Amino acid sequence: MRVLATDIRSWVALAVLSLVVGLVGPFGTFAMPVPGRLAYWTSVVFGTAAAGTLFASLGERLLGDRLPPLVGAALAGAIAGLPITLVVMLINAVVYGLSFEAIDTATLLVYCALISAAVTMLSAFLSARASVPAAAEAGPALLERLALPQRGRLLHLAVADHYVEVTTDRGRALLLMRLSDAIRETAPVAGLQVHRSHWVALDAVRKTARQSGKPVLELENGTIIPISRSYLADAKAAGLL
């Protein structure tokens, strides 16, 4: 509810829907004066949206993973049809009086349940579609600490006094943090700590070699990284040696 309330797109969508339905005037409301009709449908749209969001979200949470996502969303939306119906009845009572019976309660409940179920199913479907590219595009949290021009493909982390030097394919930057904390923020990049002062992204390694009889890694940018004895087993397990 809080997320939707702070999203300007939600307000715009509800305002546009209120305007369209208010101009069309369904369910016998076209006879109302235009200002009153717009006010009536704005109340209905915003009121039912709030009630539907609250109770459908609660229903989805209570159902959990017991049902397939779309089925669970539809059922939660249908359950929210009852409070939505009560909201519409309350608005009708305020506007028309308790004697208003343009549509009987049972029919109104069916309409509200079906519309709410359709809306929650559509929302669940679009959320599932949107989450796939969002997850694919999500980069390491560590990059959020860098200036925009330096945010690129992560290559290498190195200790520099009390700082960590972050190397990407777009440049270098120093961050005041521990190497262990920086490594935790490299996910989902596949990488490995090969020295107490060095971490490398696996796809940044060009080749392995030996210098003075000790194994080293050469990165795609030409940087030479030593592999310490305590990390040899990890390097071999990762296929670097």
Secondary structure by P-SEA (a helix, b strand, c coil): cccccccaaaaaaaaaaaaaaaaacccccccccaaaaaaaaaaaaaaaaaaaaaaaaaaaaaacccccaaaaaaaaaaaaaaaaaaaaaaaaaaacccccccccaaaaaaaaaaaaaaaaaaaaaaaaaaaaaaaaaccccccccccccccccccbbbbcccbbbbbcccbbbbbcccaaaaaaaccccccccccccccccccccccccccccbbbbbcccbbbbbbcccaaaaaaaaccc
